[in-house]
Amino acid sequence: MIVISLAPFIIWSLTLTILFGMNLLSFPAYVGIASLHATGCIGDFYYAYLLGIKYARKKILAEDTAVGLIIYSKN
C-alpha cells in the first residue's frame, strides 16, 4: 500500500526531472510544477506516514475506497 501511495509522486517527479535535464523545462517552470505536484501529493504522503510509521508495529488491514483509506487495527 505504501508503494501504491508514493508511486504517482515518484513517477511524476522523475518525469519532471528528466524533462528538466533535457532542457525542455526551464528552472523556474521545473520548480513551480514540481512544487504544485508535491503539494497535490500531501494526502499520499500522509497515507505513507500512517502505514509506514504510525501503524508500523501493529497488525492492520488497509482498504482503499473511492473517498480515502480505511485502516482497520487487529488486536
N, C-alpha and C positions, 0 to 999 in steps of 0.2 A: 504494500500500500504506500510505503514511503517513496518507492521508485516511481509509482504512478503519480504521486503528488508533485514530485520535483521534475519529472520528465519535460513538461512544457517549458519550464524556466531554463533548463539546461539546453534543450534543443534550440529554442529561440535565441538564447544568449550566444551559443556557438555560431548560429547563422548570422547574427548581427556582427559578431567579431570577425567572421570570415569576410563578410561584405566590407567591413572597415579595412581589413587587411588587404583587400583587393582594390582599395581606393574607390569603391562605389558609394561609400558614405563618408561625409566629412566628419571631423571630430565632434563638432557641436551637434550634428544630427545623430551621430552614434550615441553620445552621452544622453541626449534628450529621449531618443527612442528606447534605449536601454533602461533609463530611469522610469519612464512610463510603464514599460513592460514589468519591471521589478515591483513597482507599486501595485500592479494588477495581480501579481502572484502572492500577495500578502496572505491570502487565505490558504494557499498551498503551503507556504512556509509554516503557518500556524498548525496545519494538519501534520506536517512532518515533525514539528516540535512535540505535539501531543503524542504521536505514535513513537517517536524515537527517544524522547527524554522523559516526559511526564508519566507515561504508562509503560515504560520500557521493562520494568521489573514485574509487572502484573500480567496475568493471563487475560487477554482481551480478545474480543471479536470486533471487527470493524465492518460496517455496512455502508456502502456508497449509495446514496439516494440522489434523486434529482435536485434536491434542495440543500444537500450537505452530507456530512458524515455522521453516522451514529456509532458510538463506541459503547460496547457492552463489556462490563467487567465481570469476570468469573471469579468467585470467591473460593 
